[in-house]
Amino acid sequence: MHIQTNHFSYVTIDREWKNGDVVSVSLPMKTTMEYLPDGSPWVSFLKGPIVLSAVTGTDDTPGLFANGERMAHIAYGDYYPIDEAPALITNDPAELPDNLVEHAPMKFTISPDVYS
């Protein structure tokens, strides 16, 4: 059985399972860019369903690491000053994913043409 779904979908398989039955899941692992859902001009880069991130510094970062506590995913430390944050600058945002170069599985660099 081959089932193709779009973004934010799920599939149910209604059957009687037997020992040795196998379910294989294949996810498209294309590098893409998505605008944040708040309507802002900010974007996220994804490799398939995985959101990519980058190290931007480690100075004065208390509160930026989550633990197992309730609501720990929300950083409580000081925000990084927006005028000091690294930025990607381009005339055509749709081309940004093409400027991500994967050197090893999940290890990327970005073209210096769009890094500021």
DRENPA-3360 file (N, C-alpha, C; in nm, 2 decimals, always signed):
BEGIN
1 = MHIQTNHF = +0.08/-0.12/+0.00/+0.00/+0.00/+0.00/+0.09/+0.12/+0.00 ~ +0.06/+0.22/-0.09/+0.14/+0.34/-0.09/+0.04/+0.46/-0.07 ~ +0.06/+0.54/+0.03/-0.02/+0.65/+0.06/+0.06/+0.78/+0.06 ~ +0.02/+0.87/-0.02/+0.09/+1.00/-0.02/+0.00/+1.11/+0.04 ~ +0.06/+1.18/+0.13/-0.02/+1.28/+0.21/+0.05/+1.42/+0.19 ~ -0.02/+1.52/+0.22/+0.04/+1.65/+0.22/+0.08/+1.70/+0.36 ~ +0.12/+1.82/+0.37/+0.17/+1.88/+0.50/+0.06/+1.87/+0.60 ~ +0.09/+1.84/+0.73/+0.00/+1.84/+0.84/-0.11/+1.73/+0.82;
9 = SYVTIDRE = -0.07/+1.61/+0.78/-0.17/+1.51/+0.76/-0.14/+1.39/+0.85 ~ -0.23/+1.30/+0.85/-0.21/+1.17/+0.92/-0.28/+1.06/+0.85 ~ -0.24/+0.94/+0.88/-0.29/+0.83/+0.81/-0.33/+0.73/+0.92 ~ -0.44/+0.67/+0.91/-0.48/+0.56/+1.00/-0.48/+0.43/+0.91 ~ -0.43/+0.32/+0.98/-0.43/+0.19/+0.91/-0.51/+0.10/+1.00 ~ -0.63/+0.06/+0.94/-0.72/-0.02/+1.01/-0.71/-0.17/+0.96 ~ -0.64/-0.25/+1.04/-0.62/-0.39/+1.00/-0.59/-0.47/+1.12 ~ -0.59/-0.60/+1.11/-0.55/-0.69/+1.21/-0.40/-0.72/+1.19;
17 = WKNGDVVS = -0.32/-0.69/+1.29/-0.18/-0.70/+1.27/-0.13/-0.84/+1.31 ~ -0.03/-0.89/+1.24/+0.03/-1.02/+1.27/+0.18/-1.00/+1.30 ~ +0.24/-1.10/+1.37/+0.38/-1.09/+1.40/+0.45/-1.08/+1.27 ~ +0.55/-1.00/+1.26/+0.63/-0.98/+1.14/+0.58/-0.87/+1.05 ~ +0.46/-0.82/+1.07/+0.41/-0.71/+0.99/+0.50/-0.59/+1.01 ~ +0.52/-0.52/+0.90/+0.61/-0.40/+0.90/+0.54/-0.28/+0.84 ~ +0.56/-0.16/+0.90/+0.52/-0.04/+0.84/+0.64/+0.04/+0.81 ~ +0.65/+0.09/+0.69/+0.77/+0.17/+0.65/+0.71/+0.31/+0.62;
25 = VSLPMKTT = +0.78/+0.41/+0.68/+0.74/+0.55/+0.66/+0.86/+0.62/+0.58 ~ +0.82/+0.68/+0.48/+0.92/+0.76/+0.40/+0.88/+0.91/+0.40 ~ +0.97/+0.99/+0.45/+0.94/+1.13/+0.46/+1.03/+1.21/+0.36 ~ +0.96/+1.30/+0.28/+1.04/+1.38/+0.19/+1.14/+1.47/+0.27 ~ +1.27/+1.46/+0.23/+1.37/+1.53/+0.31/+1.43/+1.65/+0.23 ~ +1.34/+1.72/+0.16/+1.39/+1.83/+0.08/+1.41/+1.95/+0.18 ~ +1.51/+2.03/+0.15/+1.53/+2.15/+0.23/+1.44/+2.26/+0.18 ~ +1.36/+2.31/+0.27/+1.26/+2.41/+0.24/+1.26/+2.53/+0.34;
33 = MEYLPDGS = +1.18/+2.63/+0.31/+1.17/+2.75/+0.40/+1.02/+2.77/+0.42 ~ +0.98/+2.80/+0.54/+0.84/+2.83/+0.57/+0.83/+2.96/+0.65 ~ +0.74/+3.05/+0.61/+0.72/+3.17/+0.69/+0.65/+3.13/+0.83 ~ +0.68/+3.20/+0.93/+0.62/+3.17/+1.06/+0.47/+3.20/+1.05 ~ +0.39/+3.13/+1.13/+0.24/+3.14/+1.12/+0.19/+3.27/+1.17 ~ +0.27/+3.35/+1.23/+0.21/+3.48/+1.28/+0.20/+3.59/+1.18 ~ +0.24/+3.56/+1.05/+0.23/+3.66/+0.95/+0.35/+3.75/+0.94 ~ +0.45/+3.73/+1.02/+0.57/+3.81/+1.02/+0.66/+3.78/+0.90;
41 = PWVSFLKG = +0.76/+3.86/+0.87/+0.85/+3.82/+0.76/+0.96/+3.72/+0.80 ~ +0.95/+3.67/+0.92/+1.05/+3.57/+0.96/+1.02/+3.43/+0.91 ~ +1.13/+3.36/+0.88/+1.12/+3.22/+0.83/+1.19/+3.12/+0.91 ~ +1.15/+3.00/+0.89/+1.23/+2.88/+0.94/+1.27/+2.80/+0.82 ~ +1.39/+2.73/+0.84/+1.44/+2.64/+0.74/+1.41/+2.50/+0.79 ~ +1.37/+2.41/+0.70/+1.34/+2.27/+0.74/+1.41/+2.18/+0.64 ~ +1.45/+2.06/+0.70/+1.50/+1.95/+0.62/+1.39/+1.84/+0.64 ~ +1.30/+1.83/+0.54/+1.19/+1.74/+0.56/+1.11/+1.80/+0.68;
49 = PIVLSAVT = +1.07/+1.72/+0.78/+0.99/+1.77/+0.89/+1.08/+1.83/+1.00 ~ +1.21/+1.84/+0.99/+1.30/+1.88/+1.09/+1.33/+2.03/+1.08 ~ +1.31/+2.11/+1.18/+1.34/+2.25/+1.18/+1.49/+2.26/+1.21 ~ +1.56/+2.34/+1.12/+1.70/+2.36/+1.13/+1.73/+2.48/+1.23 ~ +1.84/+2.47/+1.30/+1.88/+2.58/+1.38/+2.03/+2.61/+1.37 ~ +2.07/+2.72/+1.42/+2.22/+2.75/+1.41/+2.27/+2.81/+1.54 ~ +2.39/+2.78/+1.57/+2.45/+2.83/+1.69/+2.49/+2.98/+1.66 ~ +2.44/+3.07/+1.74/+2.47/+3.21/+1.72/+2.55/+3.27/+1.83;
57 = GTDDTPGL = +2.59/+3.19/+1.93/+2.67/+3.24/+2.04/+2.63/+3.17/+2.17 ~ +2.72/+3.17/+2.26/+2.69/+3.10/+2.39/+2.71/+3.20/+2.51 ~ +2.74/+3.32/+2.49/+2.76/+3.42/+2.60/+2.63/+3.45/+2.66 ~ +2.62/+3.46/+2.79/+2.51/+3.50/+2.87/+2.38/+3.44/+2.82 ~ +2.37/+3.31/+2.83/+2.25/+3.24/+2.78/+2.17/+3.16/+2.89 ~ +2.17/+3.21/+3.01/+2.09/+3.14/+3.11/+1.94/+3.15/+3.07 ~ +1.87/+3.04/+3.09/+1.73/+3.04/+3.05/+1.70/+3.00/+2.91 ~ +1.80/+2.97/+2.83/+1.78/+2.93/+2.69/+1.77/+2.78/+2.67;
65 = FANGERMA = +1.79/+2.71/+2.77/+1.79/+2.56/+2.76/+1.67/+2.50/+2.83 ~ +1.60/+2.41/+2.76/+1.48/+2.35/+2.82/+1.52/+2.24/+2.91 ~ +1.43/+2.20/+3.00/+1.45/+2.08/+3.08/+1.31/+2.01/+3.08 ~ +1.29/+1.92/+3.17/+1.16/+1.84/+3.17/+1.05/+1.91/+3.24 ~ +1.06/+2.03/+3.28/+0.96/+2.09/+3.36/+0.85/+2.15/+3.27 ~ +0.73/+2.16/+3.33/+0.62/+2.22/+3.25/+0.65/+2.36/+3.20 ~ +0.63/+2.39/+3.08/+0.65/+2.52/+3.01/+0.80/+2.55/+3.00 ~ +0.89/+2.45/+3.02/+1.03/+2.48/+3.01/+1.08/+2.51/+2.87;
73 = HIAYGDYY = +0.99/+2.49/+2.77/+1.03/+2.51/+2.63/+1.03/+2.66/+2.60 ~ +0.98/+2.74/+2.69/+0.97/+2.89/+2.68/+1.09/+2.95/+2.75 ~ +1.18/+3.01/+2.67/+1.30/+3.07/+2.73/+1.26/+3.19/+2.82 ~ +1.32/+3.19/+2.94/+1.29/+3.30/+3.03/+1.40/+3.40/+3.04 ~ +1.51/+3.38/+2.98/+1.63/+3.47/+2.98/+1.61/+3.59/+2.90 ~ +1.71/+3.68/+2.90/+1.70/+3.80/+2.82/+1.70/+3.76/+2.67 ~ +1.62/+3.84/+2.59/+1.62/+3.82/+2.45/+1.75/+3.87/+2.38 ~ +1.79/+3.81/+2.27/+1.90/+3.85/+2.19/+1.86/+3.98/+2.13;
81 = PIDEAPAL = +1.94/+4.09/+2.14/+1.90/+4.22/+2.07/+1.89/+4.20/+1.92 ~ +1.78/+4.23/+1.87/+1.75/+4.21/+1.73/+1.85/+4.28/+1.64 ~ +1.90/+4.39/+1.68/+2.00/+4.46/+1.59/+2.14/+4.40/+1.60 ~ +2.16/+4.30/+1.69/+2.28/+4.23/+1.69/+2.27/+4.08/+1.64 ~ +2.15/+4.04/+1.61/+2.13/+3.90/+1.56/+2.18/+3.88/+1.42 ~ +2.23/+3.77/+1.39/+2.27/+3.74/+1.25/+2.15/+3.74/+1.16 ~ +2.17/+3.79/+1.04/+2.05/+3.80/+0.95/+2.09/+3.75/+0.81 ~ +2.00/+3.69/+0.74/+2.01/+3.65/+0.60/+1.94/+3.75/+0.52;
89 = ITNDPAEL = +2.01/+3.81/+0.42/+1.96/+3.92/+0.34/+1.96/+3.88/+0.20 ~ +1.84/+3.89/+0.13/+1.83/+3.85/-0.01/+1.72/+3.93/-0.07 ~ +1.73/+3.95/-0.20/+1.62/+4.01/-0.28/+1.51/+3.91/-0.31 ~ +1.54/+3.78/-0.30/+1.44/+3.68/-0.34/+1.44/+3.57/-0.23 ~ +1.36/+3.58/-0.13/+1.35/+3.48/-0.02/+1.33/+3.34/-0.07 ~ +1.26/+3.32/-0.18/+1.24/+3.18/-0.23/+1.37/+3.11/-0.26 ~ +1.47/+3.19/-0.29/+1.60/+3.12/-0.33/+1.69/+3.09/-0.20 ~ +1.65/+3.13/-0.08/+1.73/+3.10/+0.03/+1.75/+2.95/+0.06;
97 = PDNLVEHA = +1.65/+2.86/+0.05/+1.69/+2.72/+0.07/+1.79/+2.67/-0.03 ~ +1.80/+2.73/-0.15/+1.90/+2.68/-0.25/+2.04/+2.72/-0.20 ~ +2.05/+2.82/-0.11/+2.18/+2.86/-0.06/+2.23/+2.79/+0.06 ~ +2.15/+2.69/+0.11/+2.19/+2.61/+0.22/+2.27/+2.49/+0.15 ~ +2.39/+2.46/+0.20/+2.47/+2.36/+0.14/+2.49/+2.25/+0.25 ~ +2.44/+2.13/+0.22/+2.46/+2.02/+0.32/+2.59/+1.95/+0.30 ~ +2.68/+1.96/+0.40/+2.81/+1.90/+0.38/+2.82/+1.75/+0.44 ~ +2.73/+1.72/+0.53/+2.71/+1.59/+0.58/+2.57/+1.58/+0.63;
105 = PMKFTISP = +2.52/+1.46/+0.66/+2.38/+1.46/+0.71/+2.35/+1.56/+0.82 ~ +2.26/+1.65/+0.79/+2.22/+1.75/+0.89/+2.33/+1.85/+0.93 ~ +2.43/+1.87/+0.85/+2.54/+1.97/+0.87/+2.54/+2.06/+0.76 ~ +2.50/+2.19/+0.78/+2.48/+2.28/+0.67/+2.57/+2.41/+0.69 ~ +2.60/+2.47/+0.58/+2.65/+2.61/+0.58/+2.56/+2.68/+0.48 ~ +2.57/+2.81/+0.49/+2.49/+2.90/+0.39/+2.59/+2.98/+0.31 ~ +2.55/+3.01/+0.19/+2.64/+3.09/+0.10/+2.67/+3.22/+0.16 ~ +2.79/+3.27/+0.16/+2.83/+3.40/+0.21/+2.75/+3.51/+0.14;
113 = DVYS = +2.70/+3.48/+0.02/+2.63/+3.59/-0.05/+2.50/+3.64/+0.02 ~ +2.45/+3.56/+0.11/+2.32/+3.60/+0.18/+2.34/+3.61/+0.33 ~ +2.46/+3.59/+0.38/+2.49/+3.60/+0.53/+2.54/+3.74/+0.56 ~ +2.48/+3.79/+0.66/+2.53/+3.93/+0.71/+2.56/+3.92/+0.86;
% end
